[in-house]
């Protein structure tokens, strides 16, 4: 895993640092949990500036640059700003930062996500409880 992190940092830092809209980047998922197999992809997430528009063209251009840097298309890229709350929380709590241009913006974002997540958690637990109870009732008779 450490080899993968080092490789990603060395290959992607030049890519991310070329774009002032990219605040930070994370790697997460099976590739850092040691659960990879030959067809595993690399899960990447980026936090982009809230002050500057990050367009679809920006995203596509970034994906081309990542593909060239890694010499593979076997990765997924998520823009954290647009991700669902539960995924944001998972990425910032379990992921590894591989690029960071601004500690303050990243830390403020992570703090806001954690506050929102823990505010939402009681409702999430209630929903999951009711959902799995209904599944058991209807499908495990």
Number of C-alpha atoms within 10 A of each C-alpha: 11 8 8 13 17 12 14 20 19 14 16 20 18 13 18 23 15 10 12 11 19 22 21 23 27 24 26 20 19 14 18 18 11 9 9 14 9 5 7 13 16 20 19 23 23 22 20 22 17 12 7 10 10 14 9 9 9 12 14 11 12 17 17 11 16 20 15 14 16 14 10 11 13 12 14 12 17 17 16 22 15 10 13 9 16 15 12 22 22 14 22 22 12 14 20 16 18 21 22 18 16 12 11 10 17 19 12 11 17 17 14 12 17 19 13 14 17 12 11 13 13 11 11 14 11 10 12 12 12 12 12 11 11 12 12 11 10 9 7 7 6
